[in-house]
Each structure stands twice: as structure tokens, then as C-alpha cells.
Amino acid sequence: MAIKFQYNKTSLQNLNKQLMIRVRTLPTIKNKESALRIEVKKARDMAHALEDKINGKFSQYEEMIRMWAEFDPSLITVKDVKLSVRKIAGVQIPVFDEVLFSIREYSLFNTPHWFPEGIEIIKDIIRIALEREFFYRKMLLLDHARKKTTQKVNLYEKVQIPGYDEAILKIRRFLEDEENLAKSSQKIVKTRQQETEAA
């Protein structure tokens, strides 16, 4: 990125300000990036743990597969999923709170005795599945924010800070050369005046 500047002291002051802002901000952005990286890992680990948990539940109830054929899946529906919001390293992230279910009325006398327990099993599996999906989405959201933060860190570290340093160095050299030329020309003028006076 080419930094636009002029060869004068005002431009030098502005570039120094911009450089200092970036130098001071860089550690904060790096901390944000590492915090987001940790949160992405936590969300990924939690999603994988919930994946294992749901697979464990399925294998646990596999023997009851014939009984599940009697079960009416329309008895239970998800009414609502409650989420709240929390900030992680300046990024707003949803937090999974609870799942609200709606259970249709059914006759306890005309259905198998295990239906109430079956409803609880289904609720548990649905809750775990929704939470797993939630953590996968949370992981993607955090990873997107982390990538943007990494881009900003790279922009500051590899492009802008070196660019400002180089521009400041060019201006300083130009101003020093200008000052040296002015001093040299003053010496020449002074020497000529002295020669004129002596002659």
C-alpha cells in the first residue's frame, strides 16, 4: 500500500501520529485475535463433544428400535430456542440458553407405558442436536471474526507500519538534505561576501 505524503514537516507529523496509533493498537488487535482463536477452539471442541454425546445416545437406544416404530413423532415439536447475546473480544456471539418444547396431548391408557420416558429421550436428543448445531454455527461466526482480525494484524504488521516507517524516513532524509543544502548555500554566499569585501 503506497502511503500518500508530502515532503514537509506537517506531513511528517501526520505520518508520525498515524504510525503511533497503529503501533499502540497492534498489541490489542493481536490479543483479540488470540482470544478469538481460543474461543473458536472451545466451540469446535464443544461441537465435537456434543456430536459424540448424540452418537452415544443413538447407540444406547439402538436396541429399542422396534419400540420406536410405535412412537408418534408428531407428539413433540420444538416451540422455541432461547438464545442470549454475549461479547467475546468485542464480537457479539449468541449464547445457547434453552429449548422450549410443545407436547401434544395423548392418552396414557391407549399408548404404551414407555411413551412419557420416550418423550423425555426425544427431548434430550433434540436438545443435544440443536446445541451441537449451535456450537458449529458459533464456531463459524468466531472463525470469520478471527480471520478478519488476522487480516487487520497482517495489514498493520506487514504493510502499514513498514509503509509509514519508510515514508517517515524519506521525508526526514529530504528535510535533512534540504537543510544541508541551505547551510551550504549560506556558506557559499558568506564566502563570496567575504571575498568581495576583501577585494
C-alpha positions as CSV (number, residue, x, y, z in Angstrom):
1,M,0.0,0.0,0.0
2,A,1.5,3.3,-1.1
3,I,1.2,5.9,1.6
4,K,0.5,9.4,0.3
5,F,2.6,12.1,1.8
6,Q,4.3,15.4,1.0
7,Y,7.9,16.4,1.8
8,N,7.2,18.8,4.6
9,K,7.1,18.9,8.4
10,T,3.2,18.8,8.6
11,S,3.1,15.6,6.6
12,L,5.9,14.2,8.8
13,Q,3.8,15.0,12.0
14,N,0.7,13.4,10.5
15,L,2.5,10.2,9.5
16,N,4.1,10.0,13.0
17,K,0.6,10.2,14.5
18,Q,-0.7,7.5,12.2
19,L,2.2,5.3,12.9
20,M,1.9,5.7,16.7
21,I,-1.8,4.9,16.5
22,R,-1.1,1.6,14.7
23,V,1.9,0.7,16.9
24,R,-0.3,1.2,20.0
25,T,-3.3,-0.6,18.6
26,L,-1.4,-3.6,17.2
27,P,-1.0,-5.5,20.6
28,T,-4.7,-5.1,21.3
29,I,-5.6,-6.5,18.0
30,K,-3.2,-9.4,18.5
31,N,-4.8,-10.1,21.9
32,K,-8.2,-10.0,20.3
33,E,-7.0,-12.5,17.6
34,S,-5.6,-14.9,20.1
35,A,-8.8,-14.7,22.3
36,L,-10.9,-15.4,19.2
37,R,-8.6,-18.3,18.3
38,I,-9.1,-19.8,21.7
39,E,-12.9,-19.3,21.5
40,V,-13.0,-21.0,18.1
41,K,-11.2,-24.0,19.5
42,K,-13.6,-24.1,22.5
43,A,-16.6,-24.0,20.2
44,R,-15.1,-26.7,18.0
45,D,-14.3,-29.0,20.9
46,M,-17.8,-28.5,22.4
47,A,-19.4,-29.3,19.0
48,H,-17.4,-32.5,18.7
49,A,-18.2,-33.5,22.3
50,L,-21.9,-33.0,21.6
51,E,-21.5,-35.0,18.4
52,D,-20.0,-37.8,20.4
53,K,-22.8,-37.5,23.0
54,I,-25.5,-37.7,20.4
55,N,-23.9,-40.7,18.8
56,G,-23.7,-42.3,22.3
57,K,-27.4,-41.7,22.8
58,F,-28.3,-43.2,19.5
59,S,-26.2,-46.3,20.2
60,Q,-27.7,-46.5,23.7
61,Y,-31.3,-46.7,22.4
62,E,-30.5,-48.8,19.3
63,E,-31.9,-51.9,21.0
64,M,-35.2,-50.2,21.4
65,I,-35.5,-49.6,17.6
66,R,-38.6,-51.8,17.2
67,M,-40.4,-49.9,20.0
68,W,-39.6,-46.6,18.4
69,A,-41.7,-47.7,15.4
70,E,-44.8,-47.4,17.7
71,F,-43.8,-43.9,18.7
72,D,-45.7,-41.0,17.2
73,P,-43.2,-38.3,16.3
74,S,-45.9,-35.6,16.0
75,L,-46.4,-35.7,19.8
76,I,-43.4,-33.4,20.3
77,T,-42.3,-30.3,18.4
78,V,-39.8,-27.6,19.1
79,K,-41.7,-24.4,20.1
80,D,-38.7,-22.1,20.6
81,V,-35.0,-21.9,21.1
82,K,-33.9,-19.3,23.6
83,L,-30.7,-17.5,22.9
84,S,-29.0,-14.6,24.5
85,V,-26.0,-12.5,23.3
86,R,-22.6,-12.0,24.9
87,K,-19.5,-10.2,23.7
88,I,-16.3,-12.2,23.2
89,A,-13.3,-10.0,22.3
90,G,-15.6,-7.3,21.0
91,V,-17.6,-9.7,18.8
92,Q,-21.3,-10.3,19.7
93,I,-21.9,-14.0,19.9
94,P,-25.2,-15.8,20.6
95,V,-25.3,-18.0,23.8
96,F,-27.5,-21.1,23.8
97,D,-29.9,-20.9,26.8
98,E,-32.7,-23.5,26.4
99,V,-35.1,-25.3,24.1
100,L,-38.9,-25.0,24.6
101,F,-41.0,-27.9,23.5
102,S,-44.6,-28.3,22.7
103,I,-46.1,-31.7,23.6
104,R,-49.4,-32.7,22.0
105,E,-51.9,-34.3,24.3
106,Y,-52.2,-38.1,24.1
107,S,-54.0,-40.8,26.0
108,L,-51.9,-42.5,28.7
109,F,-54.2,-45.5,28.5
110,N,-54.2,-46.0,24.8
111,T,-50.4,-45.6,24.3
112,P,-47.5,-47.8,25.5
113,H,-46.4,-47.1,29.1
114,W,-42.9,-46.0,28.0
115,F,-44.2,-43.0,25.9
116,P,-43.6,-40.4,28.7
117,E,-40.0,-41.7,29.0
118,G,-39.7,-41.8,25.2
119,I,-40.8,-38.1,25.0
120,E,-38.0,-37.2,27.5
121,I,-35.5,-39.2,25.5
122,I,-36.5,-37.4,22.3
123,K,-36.4,-34.0,24.1
124,D,-32.9,-34.8,25.3
125,I,-31.7,-35.9,21.8
126,I,-33.2,-32.8,20.2
127,R,-31.7,-30.5,22.8
128,I,-28.2,-32.0,22.2
129,A,-28.6,-31.9,18.4
130,L,-29.7,-28.2,18.5
131,E,-26.9,-27.3,20.9
132,R,-24.4,-29.1,18.6
133,E,-25.7,-27.2,15.6
134,F,-25.5,-24.0,17.6
135,F,-21.8,-24.6,18.5
136,Y,-20.9,-25.4,14.9
137,R,-22.5,-22.0,13.8
138,K,-20.8,-20.2,16.7
139,M,-17.5,-21.7,15.6
140,L,-18.0,-20.4,12.1
141,L,-19.0,-17.0,13.3
142,L,-16.0,-16.7,15.6
143,D,-13.7,-18.1,12.9
144,H,-14.9,-15.4,10.5
145,A,-14.2,-12.7,13.1
146,R,-10.8,-14.2,13.8
147,K,-9.9,-14.2,10.1
148,K,-10.9,-10.5,9.8
149,T,-8.8,-9.7,12.8
150,T,-5.8,-11.7,11.5
151,Q,-6.1,-9.7,8.2
152,K,-6.0,-6.5,10.2
153,V,-3.0,-7.7,12.2
154,N,-1.2,-8.6,8.9
155,L,-2.2,-5.3,7.4
156,Y,-0.7,-3.3,10.3
157,E,2.3,-5.5,10.8
158,K,3.4,-6.2,7.2
159,V,2.0,-3.3,5.2
160,Q,1.1,-0.1,7.1
161,I,3.7,0.1,9.9
162,P,6.6,-0.6,7.5
163,G,5.0,1.8,4.9
164,Y,4.7,4.6,7.4
165,D,8.3,4.0,8.7
166,E,9.6,4.2,5.1
167,A,7.6,7.3,4.3
168,I,8.8,9.0,7.5
169,L,12.4,8.0,6.7
170,K,12.1,9.5,3.2
171,I,10.7,12.8,4.5
172,R,13.4,13.1,7.2
173,R,16.1,12.4,4.6
174,F,14.6,15.0,2.2
175,L,14.3,17.6,5.0
176,E,17.9,16.9,6.2
177,D,19.2,17.2,2.6
178,E,17.2,20.5,2.2
179,E,18.7,21.8,5.4
180,N,22.2,20.8,4.4
181,L,21.7,22.5,1.0
182,A,20.5,25.6,2.7
183,K,23.6,25.6,5.1
184,S,25.9,25.0,2.1
185,S,24.4,27.8,0.1
186,Q,24.7,30.1,3.1
187,K,28.3,29.2,3.5
188,I,28.9,29.9,-0.2
189,V,27.1,33.3,0.0
190,K,29.1,34.2,3.1
191,T,32.4,33.1,1.5
192,R,31.6,35.3,-1.6
193,Q,30.7,38.2,0.5
194,Q,34.0,37.9,2.4
195,E,35.9,37.6,-0.9
196,T,34.1,40.7,-2.2
197,E,34.8,42.7,0.9
198,A,38.5,41.6,0.8
199,A,38.9,42.6,-2.8
